[in-house]
Amino acid sequence: MASESSGKRRGRKKKVNFGRLRTSYNDFIRTQTFLWSGGLFGAFTALFIIALFTRVIFISYPDWRPHEGQLADFLDSLEKSRWDFCFLGAMPIAMAVSGWFLGDALWARHTFLRLIDTNSRQELMANLKELERLAYRLGRSYEERVIDKKLELRVR
């Protein structure tokens, strides 16, 4: 009988908890807001500056390029393709979107730090809903800081 029950256990497949997987993905996105918004903002800004610089060089100094060879062919193909106009048009939009996310994340962090820096139980109770909302947006470490502050000031 023991062998039958152990055989049945081996035959079962382990259930996957997709709710936990989704939660860990959401936690990852929430905690990496500064990283990905700041990184995208920096990358879009760099691409915009490169496109602007090459457009200025092509317009201002048309004779600076070599006249023969692979480099000359490559630079001619760049000038004819007008790739930099695509970047000059799309990058300010992308910079604005990523800058918005970066600014929003920085504002949320600043507001959280301002609200959590209190020694008054009444003040913490008045700002508790906003603190918990900001802590959820900012990630798990901020949620733990709210819990620690509530324990410190003996708030339920």
Secondary structure, DSSP 8 states (H G I E B T S, - for coil): -HHHHHHHHHHS-----HHHHHHHHHHHHHHTHHHHHHHHHHHHHHHHHHHHHHHHHHHH-TT-S-SSSHHHHHHHHHHHHTHHHHHHHHHHHHHHHHHHHHHHHHHHHHHHHHHH----HHHHHHTHHHHHHHHHHH-HHHHHHHHHHHHHTT--
